[in-house]
Amino acid sequence: METRILGSTTIQVTPIIMGTWQAGKRWWVDIDDAETIRTIQAAVDAGITTLDTAEVYGDGHSEQMIAQAVSGQRSQLVYASKVFANHLKYEQVIEACDRSLQNLQTDYIDLYQIHWPAGSFDTEVVPIADTMAAFNHLQEVGKIRAIGMSNFSKAQLMEAAQYGRIDSIQPPYSLFWRWAEAELQAYCVEHKISILAYSSLAQGLLTGRFGPGHQFPEGDNRGANTLFHGEHYQRAQQALDRLRPIAVRNQMTLGQLALAWLMAQPQTVAIAGARHPEQAQENAQAGDQTLSAEDLTAMDQIGHTVTDHLDNNPVMWTW
């Protein structure tokens, strides 16, 4: 699949990025390490060269799974990882990066990101200047190649940008969750900041695999996702019914259709997770798909039947 430039760097990322939150096991159920390794390998074999992870995904377990799966192909791949909100003091960032490097069995991370702003989840508030000083140092010594933010508002992103070059932002963004369009999109276009959309399939809802009345087992984070509850879920099911003919006409699955829509948005690439090789392959096949202007417009309108009824909270979960 044709790659895209990350921000203003020379780093080439695939329009579909392999997301590996589930590989960390925490907040998921029935995740098997051997199947995870096969799934990551299948994604790479299908043409996905960019892998996204984080230290908090199972306390490094997700990073370790990537290393076990594809460390022998490191020079052909782009690694993106994140430091969590409880490790944003200068020395904590340096130590967290070193742990991630060890977990990933590499001497550099292509894109290193602040996972959540300081203060999130009752963590200590650390001045962004201190955190960015650590990021800039890591970049200067070659341990990271680019700096990104995740779950930042426009105001927070602008503040961080005062202390160094930001090349990406990672917000929740899908046809059914579009806070990023109002809050971040125009700023990112103006400043050449790539949007790495996570939960690009609305945690599987946009694949059409979950019908009316679906219940997630205890321990699965999706049970707390706003979109899977009440009238929001009912509207999503109605929207999926309207999307199915568009998918059939384009010879795509519903998931591929949703990814193709997202990749057509300005500055945007899609992070898509998978727990089985077949899912990774299906996601990768969307990387070469394009949609007509008419279909994009129709999908935009269908998506709004869901998103127009959501509040302005950017966080998808009711934690």
ABEGO torsion letter per residue (X at the ends): XBBBBBEABABBBBABBBBAAAAAGBGBBGBBAAAAAAAAAAAAAAGBABBBBBAABGGGAAAAAAAAAAAAAAAABBBBBBBBAAAABAAAAAAAAAAAAAAAGBABBABBBBABBBGBGGBBBBBAAAAAAAAAAAAAAGABABBBBBGBBAAAAAAAAAAEBBABBBBBBBAABAAAAAAAAAAAAAAGBBBBBBGAAGGGAAAGABBBGBBBBBGBAAAABAAABEAAAAAAAAAAAAAAAAAAAAGBBAAAAAAAAAAABBGBBBBBBBABAAAAAAAAAAAABBBBAAAAAAAAAAAAAAAAABBABABABBX
